[in-house]
């Protein structure tokens, strides 16, 4: 599956009858949402690091980065627990943010004001996503996808939780149907190409259609498993200067925000946003349920999700990472991912309600409150480490070595975020986004008058 990433929902408050919309005050924030967002922000780098540091190896470790020993173990772990779940949680929290942003529009602020502000906020996020993709060189950007789907989910904000869950499952079903179609197309193409190849080996003359089937299959394999020349070309292109890399990656960025956006993200993000809206309305994301409820949620989610993920991963390994194995396991991908994400949310809520390790909860919440800034910070750190205009480490590390970078970034952001929020109301990008959203410069320092 293509690499993908993040989001950062926020809410608003209301003041007097003549007041305008303003950002959420600290005391009015929902701590559990900040913690979930923080966990998702840190966890997404576990998957994205492969896109930052290796060539075409996000899902297939045989391309670059190594597929044996610790490299294979790391690939196993990330596929079991984290593939698709972190971006799923981001989308869920974004959906919850839509409810929080618009829920009080009937009290002291006109619904027209809320709607105008909401769409202005979302459209700014679309622009940030474009900049992140094209100019900050992260073709796995997730801001654009969340913003674009944020325009759609707005119309569903008043629906009941059970109806939102039903619609979410509907979109997951649509995605699964498309994945089944992809597998059938790949399987049939392979079978026809194999028959044509066998005929060719006998010395018989192939028809145009038979030749075309062989070429079609070779193109499908080449797209997922590039040869040594293409790998060398891709690595060399990222070892050049900044503007050379911008030009080289422009076509990739365009593909991610068009083809991939509407083939994968549209269903993926939409379904998770709707589920997040439902989970906020029924109190799950507010940590309002009992410990037993969240324990059952984690247990059931992991039991189903991890079982599916394990069977998928085992199947791919047993078939030597061939193209058809990825297509075959793609048919159950959304089911495994959905339940594993539910298990992750349940586990995080258990951690919150337990109340222990308060320093870690506080740090995770701070990371979540600065999710926009921390997300872009991860990109800036990684392109500096891996691109040619920085330290030029692209494709120089094995897969397991990339996680030294991940853990270093985690420690840095867990320390920096709570310290920053001791002195400032928002992260710098959150502040800029809010100022643009409300068309008014927001107070930045904590001692500044609101």
Secondary structure, DSSP 8 states (H G I E B T S, - for coil): -----------EE--STT---EE--GGGS-HHHHHHHHHHHHHHHHHHHHHHHSSS-SS-TTTTT-SSHHHHHHHHHHHHHTTTHHHHHHHHHHHHHHHHHHTTTTTTS-HHHHHHHHHHHHHHHHHHHHHHHHTS--TT--HHHHHHHHHHHGGGTTS-HHHHHHHHHHHHHHHHHHHHHHHHHHHHHHHHHHHHHHHHHTT----HHHHHHHHHHHHHHHHHS--HHHHHHHHHHTTS-HHHHHHHHHHHHHHHTTHHIIIIIHHHHHHHHHHHHHHHHTTGGGT-S-HHHHHHHHHHHHHHHHHHHHHHHHHHHHTTT-HHHHHHHHTTHHHHHHHHHHHHHHHHHHHHHH---HHHHHHHHHHHHTHHHHHHHHHHHHHHHHSTTTT--TTTS-TTTHHHHHHHHHHHHHHHHHHHHHHBSS-HHHHHHHHHHHTS----BTTS--
